[in-house]
């Protein structure tokens, strides 16, 4: 008769035999999740069962951290695990390394196949991306009206950039008919002359987000003329539309943040620009004042009155000397002739100096910056730089306009360049 085994010996043999069999190193099993316990250590303990059998399972915290779905009891799941044997208790258990909803594997395969196809067509190329407006005046929101995502977007935009007009375009975001409604809402929003669009929904399972992986929706987004930001699910969720939108937001709130500046920062920026512009204007006025002073000094030196006084002094001295030496009529006659010639020369000289004075006066007037402004002209500045050509500005760019009695701020709506033949 065979000597009986002790419990410990038999358990040890079972454990060593199990661990020595390669098949049990990695097995894929699906069943219903039950008896789920989430320990404070982060480990999960649960049972995997079907209609007739059950297996005890453990999933350590290092593996739990990589789960991307809020699993609950009753879920049909598929796990990858190593079969182990707990020797002291004599129990078989699965050491689970990964878990997903049963059937999701085929969905991911389909998704990856479509992603590769669209990528090869160039739909994800960075060159297709449109820049977002810096200061949007009109924002279109495509989401489920009244949802938490909708509320988060409205709250974020209103708090950050309250000057923007928000228009909501409602649509289903999951389930039958949602793809068609999303496309229709996007088409309507794209024709509503918004500055930027946000397409968003809250978090959910892969099935909940599946509409945002639909090929028709992805291709339609590529045709939009308006810049668009996505905010679908949580930061860990990625759908195919995230690859084709101009900017991907991590969440609905994140998308609203990405498309709006902070009002306080914009006001501070404008204050700084205003101070810089005032400095430039004052500097130009100071330079013009200095030039004016120089021109006035030059005009004073060239004044006809000054010239006449100097000439009169010379004439009086010459007359005095001549009167002293004049003794003969012939000499007096010659002197009278010289006097007439001198007077004529003086008249010409005075006329020439007067013409020079008039010319310099006109030049001085042209240096006065206010003269063109009084005739209806204006000075255009952007970023502390004088604008002298339509090539110096872009559509939607903000500019400052200086008139004779104040200044204006305007946005460029269109640009038309003169043709040169």
Secondary structure, DSSP 8 states (H G I E B T S, - for coil): ------HHHHHHHHHHHHHT-GGGGSEEEEEEEEEEEE-TTS-EEEEEE-SS-EEEEEE-HHHHTT--S---TT-EEEEEEEEEEETTTTEEEEEEEEEEETTHHHHHHHHHHHHHHHHHTTTT-GGG-----SS-SEEEEEE-TTSHHHHHHHHHHHHH-TTSEEEEEE---SSTTHHHHHHHHHHHHHTTT-SEEEEEE----TTTTGGGG-HHHHHHHHT-SS-EEEEES-TT---THHHHSSEE-SSHHHHHHHT---HHHHHHHHHHHHHHHHHHHHHHHHHHHHHHHHHHHHHHHT-HHHHHHHHHHHHHHHHHHHHHH--SHHHHHHHHHHHHHHHHHHHHHHHHHHHHHHHHHHHHHHT-HHHHHHTT--EEEETTEE--SGGG--TT-EEEEEETTEEEEEE----------
